[in-house]
Amino acid sequence: MRQVEVRLRPEDKGMKILPWMDPENFNPGYLMRAMHLMPKRGSNAIWQHTQDYWKERNELPAVNLDGKEFKYG
């Protein structure tokens, strides 16, 4: 494939869109100043990330790459 995009699934319609990172959890100044340039995340669990390597190292390999949220081209 030349490209992959992620898109919202039908069940994610209407979910709350949040900043890329939670400023209560992780807030270095250089990133806070550029927050408006960063991608967004959704409030549903599938669209969250925690910046926690130990948690995500087990979750990321289990992602279903054939899921409805991926568009390949």
N, C-alpha and C positions, 0 to 999 in steps of 0.2 A: 504494500500500500504506500501511497505517496503522502497521505495525510489522514489524521484522525481528529474528529471533533466530538465534544460531548454536548449533549442537549438534554433538556428537561424531559422526563418521562411524563406520560399523561397523569400519573398519580402525584406528580410534583407541582402540578398547575396550582397557582395561588399560594405557594409557600412563601414565607418571608425571606427576602434577600438580605444577607448580612455582609459586613466588611470581611475582607480576606482573613483577618485574624481577630481574635477576641482581645480588645485592648485591656480587659481586666486580667487576662492571662499572660499576654506577651506584648510589650509596648515600647520597644526601643525607639528613641526619638527619630532616627533617620528613616525608619519604616513608617512611623506615624505621619511624618511630613509627606510621604509619598503614597499614603493609603488610597487617595483618589485615583492613582494610576494602577493599582493592583486589581487582579481579578476579584470577583465576588464569590461568596459561598452561600449555600442555602441552609435553611433551618432544619430540613429533614436530615436524618442521620447519614444517608448515603452521600450527602454533599458537604459533610463536615470534615475537618482535619484538626488535629490537636497539637501539632508540632511536637508530639511525643513519639520519639523514635521507637521506644520499647513497645508501645501499643500498636503503632502503624506497621511495624516490621512484620507482624503476623497478619494484619488485615489486608495490606496491599497485594500480596501474592494470591489471596483468595478472591480478588475482584473478578467478576464474570466479564471477560472481554467480549462476549457475544451479547451483552446486555443491551436493552433498548436505548440506553443513554449514549451509546457509541455510534458514530456515523463514520464509516471508512470510505476513502476515495482514492 
